[in-house]
Each structure stands twice: as structure tokens, then as C-alpha cells.
Amino acid sequence: MVVLALQNGAATAAPTHAGGAGALPLTASARAAALESAQEAAGSTARELGLGGQEKLVVQDVLKDANGTVHTRYQRTYAGLPVLGGDLVTHVTKSGKLKGVSKATRARISVASTDASISAAGAKKSALKAAAGSSRATSASSRKVIWAVGAKPVLAYESVVKGLQDDGTPSELHVVTDATTGKRIYSYEAVDTGTGTSEYSGTVTLGTTASASGGYDLIDGGRGGHKTYDLNGGTNGTGTLFHDADDKWGDGTPANRQTAAVDAAYGAAVTWDFYKSAFNRNGIAGDGKAAYSRVHYGNAYVNAFWNDSCFCMTYGDGSGNTHPLTSLDVAGHEMSHGLTAATAGLKYSRESGGLNEATSDIFGTSVEFFANNSADPGDYLIGEKIDINGDGTPLRYMDKPSKDGGSADYWSRTVGRLDVHYSSGVANHFFYLLSEGSGAKTVNGVSYNSPTYDGSTVTGIGRDKADQIWYRALTTYFTSSTNYAGARTGTLQAASDLYGAGSAEYSAVAAAWKAVNVN
């Protein structure tokens, strides 16, 4: 049922995107059939690719283009062990010819033995030690894996330490330990956090469902059954599903507990609609199933986060429990971490981590533009409403990222050493240049002035086409280890697929990367 939820101002959603990104839409049943068929053929595919006898392919996703080309994304196992960094995508023409393969690693997957010198308990102990400085651990687990990210694959343990970070955010720290030497190889935090605003999205349309016991539940049946829950200050579980007697939700003030739920549900709905309108994507994971949202997390929690483990978004109530962090740009950014996890799986560190964060900034920005909401017009500023710096400035700038004092405008050999929220600046800058071009420009009343590394002039192709190119590259050519050079290659191939190798769009992609020193 479509209803109105009351908040301050007005809001509309006007789809303006061309759909498809080169791939045909698949129904849930068609997608399931495609996955099953690809998995049945995985053995012959592995042999065709020349993989070793102990390697097996596990299908993750299948995309089919209008011209019949099929792109199949795989994870790998070796002797029954998961291969981290072994993901790949095959590109097969309509006639069945292997056109190419996008691999996270070119190394041959092989280890001398799958017998470990250290125990799982020892790896877990090491992981708990690694987590001690940044989180309060409540549980830990370990599994044996093959770590294939470096030049030479090694037998390793992946340990997952769960607990709470210092600010109350849940922690899910992944630590990879060499199973022979006991040396820590890699670690990353799987709970992706961001910050939001107390700005509301106006009077908005929500999807709700009539309850069998009377009244209405905040379940959006038209968008995969998205549910919005009230944690009521808790930090675990789902809490209580929001229910209302007359189907009129919230009053635009944080004193009404439904107000935060309205913003959360609206953010989820607009993000779903953006993916559908722009890319023919049926939900975050492409399977037609919704995530869910939880509001009123913790006590005065000043953050919001996406967690793959629960496939859910969670929002705190902000300082004094009076500023729910449920803004539209937060929803678009954080849910796009789910999109990245379901597709390329970009590792959350170094250059791939910067690309992961930039993907969320890019699509979070595009969700904001797509909403066409007069209460929060689209812009190329990240977190412009939260005043995190105390002086009214945004968290990040896409036209000139270095204006935040930490982000990189251009690629350099050291950019991967930056925090991923700062190394994302290179891709954010690329996306702005590709969309709007270089130099001075005003969009929706906001003034921008975007420089270039080499002083060149870049002519933008529009945000809609830039979205299509980035999405195509993310879902079809990026892998878990893609760096900036790989992103250039992937987006150029995407532009060629969509618009032609001799097109103005292809040339613009090359020019925008050159302008941020990725050659």
C-alpha cells in the first residue's frame, strides 16, 4: 500500500536515467536458472581456463548483455579451501567463445601443503591481539584459507573477531594470518561506517503493508519486502517492527520515534528505485530481496553503518538522541557498500579500498540527485548536512577532494597508503570530471571549480552516462584486487561496451583518468 508519511518540506522522485548498463534484466527465476546452469558447467570452465586439478569454481553472479555476451563471476576453492583474492569473471560471446577473463590475481593457485604449522586457536589468539587496540571483542572464529592476494599464494587462516568499536559501532574485524609463519598478512573492518544528518526528506511516499491484526506495518512489499525496525536503544537483533494504526507515519520531529523510521524507509526505497531505474538491478544483491533497516541504535550513537552479515542498515540517534542519522545520502552511500560486496567485492584497504569508498560516494551522490528532493537537492558534496567540522563545511568534495584537508586529488605511488576515505578522492575526482568537466561550474546552486593534474580541459558527458560506465565496470570487470590502473582499464572497456571504442564517451573516460594522473 502506498501512503504518505509526514515530515517537513516536500519531496518527489523523478526517474531520469537510461537503464540497462549493457546487461539485460533478469527475473529472480531466470537469474536462479542462470546461476544453476553456470555452476553445472563450472568444471569444464575451470579446465578451459587451465586451472589446477585441486581448484574449483563457485558461481557468484551471471550477467547477460543484449548482444548475447555472458559475464560470469566466480569465487575459487583449492583443495576445498576458500581462495581469498582468487575471484575472476569470464566473458563469453553468444557463440560460446571465451572473449576474455578478468582476474583478481594472475598467480597460479598452489601451495606445498594444506597442513598448517600453527593451529586455528593460535590464529584466533593472534587476531584477538590485533583487535585489542580498536575494539572490545565478544567472540572470534577462524577458518583455513588460501591467501592469493600477493605474488605467491600462501596457506593462511582468516579469523573474524566480533565485538564493539570504541564509538559503539559493531566490529567485525577480519585478520589473515600466515598458517606457516604465524605472521599477520592483512586485516580489515567489515562493518562499513558513515555519518548522517538530521535533515529530513519532506513529505514522502512509503510502501507499507496491512497487518492481519489491524493497522499497518512498515514493510515495503513493492521493493522486496524491506522492513524497518526500532532497536529502542539496543545494539543486537532486529528490535520491533514499526507498526501504525492509521498509516500516517512520523511528524517531522525526532521526538516522534516514527520520524527516523520514515527517513530510513524512504532512503531504502529511493536507493532501490535508483538501482532499478538506472541499471535494471533488482535490489542490492540483484536477487529481488530487500535489506532491512534498524533505527534508534544504542545511546546517542553518532553514526550509521552497513553490515553484510545481517544485510542491513543501522542508524544511531546522534548527539543527545535528538539528531537521527537517517539522511538520504547516508542511505545511498552505505547501501552501495552492499552493492560492491555483492559484485566486485573490492578489498577494503589500499587502492581497492579507496575504490570501494568512492563507489559508495558516487552512487550515494547519484541517489541524492535521482530523488530530486527540494529539501535536499543533489550535489557533489559528501556529508554536507552534518557539519562534522563545526564550520558548515562538508565531509568530502568530489570536484576537488583535497579541500577536506586529507583526500587526494590525483593518483600517486603513495595514494594506497592513505585511509580509504582519503584515497577515494582520486576516483571521486574522476567521476566529477567525467560527469561535469573541469573548471568553474554551478549545479543546483552550488559552485564548483575542478582542477586537473596536467592543466588539461575535460568536457563532461553527464552524470547519467558516468553512472552507467562506473556500474558496468564494477559489476563486469572489477575484481576484489582492482587498483586505479585496473579501474581505468575496466571503465574504458565499459565505455567501449556501452558507447563504442571510438565514441566521445570513451575519449572522455580516458581524458578524465589522465586528468587525475591515472595513465
N, C-alpha and C positions, 0 to 999 in steps of 0.2 A: 504494500500500500504506500502511496506517495503522500506525504504530509508536509506541512510547514512547521519548522522549528523556529522559535522566536529568539532573535538576537538583535544587536544594534546595527543599523545600516541596511544595505541591500546587496544581493549577490545574484549573479547569473552565470551560466556556463554555456559558452558558445563554441562548439567544436569547429575548428578551422584547419585541422591537419589533414593532409593527404595520408591515406592509410597504406599499410602493407609492408613497407621497408623491404620489398623484394620477395617476401615469403607469403605463401597462401595461408589464410586462416584455417585451422583445423578444429573440428568439433572434438569434444572430450573423447568420444568413442573412436573417432578417426585417429586421434593422437595416440590413444592406447594401442590401437591396432598397429600403427607405425612403429611404436616402441617395441612391441612384441615381435614384429617381423624383423626389425633390425637386430634384436637380441638373438633370434634364431639363426641369423646369418653371421653372428659375431665371430664364430670360429673361422669361417672362410675369409672374413675380412682381416682377421689377425694374420692369417697365412699370407694373404695378398700383400699386406704391409711388411712382411718379413719379420714379424715379431718372434721372440724366442718361444720354445716349447712350453715354458712354465708361465708365460704371460697369457692372460685372458682379458677380453674387453667387456666392459659393463656399460650398456647404453644409458645415457643420461637424458638426451633430448634429440628430436628429429625435426628438421625444418625442410619444407619443400617449396622451391621457387616456382613462379609461374611458368618458367621455361622448362620445368621438369627436373632441374638440378636438385639433388637431395644432400643436405648437410647433416651429418650425424655426429653428435658429441658423445665421447666415451670417457669413462674412467678406466684405469687399468689395475689388474692384480698380478702379483708374481708369487708363484707357489702358494696361492691362496691368501697372500697378504696384500692389503691395500697399498697402492703405489701413490704416494703424495707427490704431486708435480709430474705425474705421468699422463695427464689428460691430453686428449687430442680430438680434432674434428676432421672427418673425411668429407670431401666434396666430390660427389659422383654425378656425372651427367645423366640425362634422360636415357641414353643408350646403355648405361651401366659402366661407362669408362671412368676410372679414377682420375679426377681432374687435378687433385692436389690434397695435401694434408697439412693442417695447422697443428703443430706440436708444442706442448709446454717445454719439452726437452728433446734434444737430438741425441742424447746419450742412450746407449743400448742398456736396457734394464737387466742387470745381472749382479748377483753378489756371490761371494765364495761359499757362504753357508747361511742358512736361516736360523742357526743356533746362536743365541746371544751370549756374550761374556758376562753381562750384568743381568740381574733379574728385573722383572716388571716392578717389583717392590722397590728396588734401588732406583729405577727411573722415576717412580712416583715420589720417592723421597726427595730426589733432585728437583722435581717440578714444584713440590711444596716449598722448597727453599727458594726457588726462583720467584714464587708468588708472594713470599713473605713481606716483601717491601712495598707491595702495591695493593694487596687485597687481604681480606680476612677469610681464610679457606674454611669451607664446611665439608667438602668431600673431594676425592681425587680418584681417577681411574687411569689405567694405562693399557695400550694395545701395541702389538708389534706391527711395524710397517716397513716399507721400503721408502727411503727419502731420496727422491730423484731430482731435486731442485739444483744441486750443484753439478760440477763437471763429471763427477763419478757417483753413481747411486750407492747408498750405504744402507745396511740394516739398522733400524732405529726403533725407538719407542715413541709413540705420541701419547703424552699424558694430558689429561684435561682436569684442571683444578677449578672447582666451582666455589663461589663464596660471594663476598661483597667488596666492592671497591671503597675507598675512603669516603667518597661522597654519597654512598648508599646505592650506587648503581650495581646491579648484579655483575659478577665477574665470571667469565668462562675462559680462563687462560689456557691456551694450548702450548705445550712445551715439547719440542722434538729433541730427543737425546740419542746420541750415537750408541748403539747397543753393544759395540765392541770396546770403545774407549770410555764411555760414560760422559763424554763431553756434550754440553748443551749446544745444539746446532742452530736452533731457531725457536722463536716464541711469538705469539700474537694473541691479542684480546679479541674474542669472537663476538662480544656484545658491542655493537656499534652505537655510540652515543652521539647526541647532538643537543642543541639548545633551542628553545622556542620562545613564544611571545604570549602576552596577554591580549593581543589584538584578536578580535572575533571577526567572523566572516559574514556577518549580516544575517538577514532572514534567508534561510537556505532550505532547500528541499531534501528530505531524508527518505530513505526506504525503511519502513517498519513492517512488522508482522502482527496480525491479530492473534492474541493469546487465547487458547482453548478455555482458560478460566476467566476470560473477560479482560478488557483493556488491550494494551499493545506492548510488544517487546521491541527493543532496539536491535532488530535483526533485519538486515538488508537482503531480502530474498532475491532481488534482481541483480545482485552483484556477488554471487557465490555464497550467500548466507553470512556475510560479515556481521559479527556480534560485537557489541560494546559493553564492557563490564565495569563495575565500580569496585575497586580494591579497598576503598574505605580506610586508607592508611596502611594497608597490608603490603607485604613485599613478595608474597608467594601465591601460587594458584591463580585462578581466574577472577575470584570475587563473585559479585552478584550481578546478574544480567539486568540491565536497566529496563524498567517497566513503567508505563504511564497509563492513567485511566482514560484520558481524553485525546491522546495522540498529539498533544501540543507540548513541545519539549523546550525546557530552558526559558530563561527570561533575560539573557544577556549579561547577567552578573555572576561573579564567581560564588556568591553566597548560595545560589541555586546549584545543587550538585549536578543537575542535568546539563547545565551550560557547557561544562568541559566535555561531556559526552557528545553533545551536538557537534562541537568543533572536531572531535576525534572521528566521529562517524562521517562527517562531511569531508574531512581530509582523505579518509579511506575511499569514499565514493568518487571524489574528483580524481584521485590517483588512478583508480580502477578505470574510470571513463577516459582518462588521458591515454593510458596504455591501449585501451580498446580502439579509440578513435585514431590515434597516431600510428599504431603498429599492428592493429588487428590482434593484439595479445589479450588472451582471456585470463586475466588475473596475474598476480605477481610471478607465480611459477608457471603460468601458461596452461594450467590444467583446469581452469574454471573454478578452483576452490579459493575461498577468501581466507585472508589472515584474520586475526581479531585484534581488538584494541582494549587496553586497560587504562583507566584514568584513576586519579587520586591515589597514586603510588607513594607510599612512605609518608614521612612528615616533613613538610617544607622542602621537598626534593626539587632541586633546581636543574632539571634535565629531562630528557626523553631519550628512548633508545629502542632499537630494533634488535630482536634476538631470533636467530634461525632455529634455535632449539624448540621454541614454542611457536615459531612462525607468527610472531605477534609484535605489535607496537605497544609501548608503555609510556605514560606521561605522568610527570610529577605536577604538583600544585604550585611550585615556585616559592619564592620568599614569603614567609608568613602565611603560607597556604592560601594566598589570595590572587595568585597570578598563574593559573593553569597553563602549562607549556604545550598548548594544543593547536598551534597555528598551522596554516595550510602548507607553508614552505617546509616546516619540520616534518610533516607527514610525507610530503613528496620526497624529501631527501632520505629519510630513514627507510621508508618502504622500498626505495630504489636500491638500498643495500640488499634487500631480499631478492630483487631482480638480478643483481650482479651475482649473488650466491647461487641462484638457480641457473645461471648461464655460464659466463666465463670463470667465475669463482676466483677473481683476482686476489692474490695473496695480500694480506693487509700489512705490508711493510715495503720499504724501499719504493722503487718506481711503480711497481704494480699496485702498491697500497695507495700511492698518490692518484693513480688512475681510478681506483675503486672509489676514493672520496670524491674525485672530480665527477665521476658518473652520477653520484647522488646529488652533487651540486647542480649538474647540468639538467637532470630530469626533475629535480625539485624546483628549479627555476622555471622549467617549461610547464610543470603542473600549475605554478602560480600564474603564468601567462594564460594558460588554457582556461583557467577558471573565469577569467575576465570579470573579476570581482572588484567593484568600485571601492570597496572597503580596504582592499589590499592589492593595488594594481601590480601587474607583473614588472619585474626589474631584474637587473643583473647584479644585484647586491645580495649577499648571503647573510641572513640573520639581521636584517636592517631594523627590525622592530624591537629587538631585545635589549639594546643599549648596554651590551656586555662591557663596553669600555667606559661607561659612565659619562660619555660626552656626546651621545647621539650618533656615533659612527657605527657602521655595520661590522659584522664579524669578518667577512671577506668581500673582495671586489673582483669581479670577473674581467673587467676591462683593463685594469692594472693591478694585479694581485698584490704587488709589493706595498701598496698603500696601507695594508694592515700591519706592516712592520716586520713580517716574518715570511710571507709567501714569496715564491719565486715567480718572476715574470717570464723567465726564459730557462731553457734546459742548460745544464752544465754537468760535468762529470760528478759533481758532488751533490746534485739535487736529491739523489736517493737517500742521502744521509739525514735529510730533513724529516721532521714529523710529517706523517702522511697528509695532515690537514694543510701543510705548507707546500709540500712537493706537488700537491694537486693544482697549485697555481698555474703550472705550465699548461695543463690540459684545459683548465678553466679559461685561460687567456686565449688558447687556440680556439675554443668554442665560441667565445665572444667575437673574435676576429672573423671566424668563418660565418657567423650569423650576421654581424652588423658592420664589419670592416674596421679599418684603423682610423685614427684621428678623432676629432670632436664630433659629438652627436648627442641629441636629446631624444630619449624614449620614455613615453608616459610621464613626462615632466622631470625626469632625472637626467642630469648631464653626465656624459662620459667622454673620456679622451684617451684612446687606447694607442700606446706606442708600439713599435716593432723593433726587434733586435738589430736589424740591418738598415733601418730607416726606410724600408720599402713601404709602399702603399698597398693595402689589402682591400679588396672590394668584397663585401659580404654577399652571401647568397640567400639570407633569410634564415630565421631560427627553425622553421619547419623542416627545411631541407637538411640543415645541420643536425637536427634531431634524428632524421631518418638515417643519415650516414653513421652517426655515432651508435645508434641502436643496431644497425646492420652489422657493424664491426664487432660490437660487444657480443652479440648472440651467435655470430657466424665465424668470426676469425680470431677474436681474442681468446687466450687461454689463461690459466692461473698465473703464469710467469710473464705475461706480456709486459714489456717495458715501453718507454717512449718511442724508441725506434720501431718496435713492433706495432705500437698504436698507429704510427704514421703509415706503415705498410698495410695494416688492417683497414684503416679508414680510406686509403687510396683505392684499395680493392673494392670496398663497399661503394664508393662513389662511382667506380667503373661499372659495377653490377647494376646500380640504380640509374645512372645517367649517361654512361659511356666513357671510355678512356679518353676520348677527345673532347669531352664536354667542358663547359665553363665551370661546372661544379667540381669536377676532378682537378682542374687547374687551381681553383680556389682552395681546395684542401691542401694541395702542395704548397701554395703560397702562404697559407696560414701557419702550417708547420714550420716553414722556413722563417717566418716572422717571429717564431718563438725559439729559434735555433735548434730545431729538430730536422736534420737533413738526411 
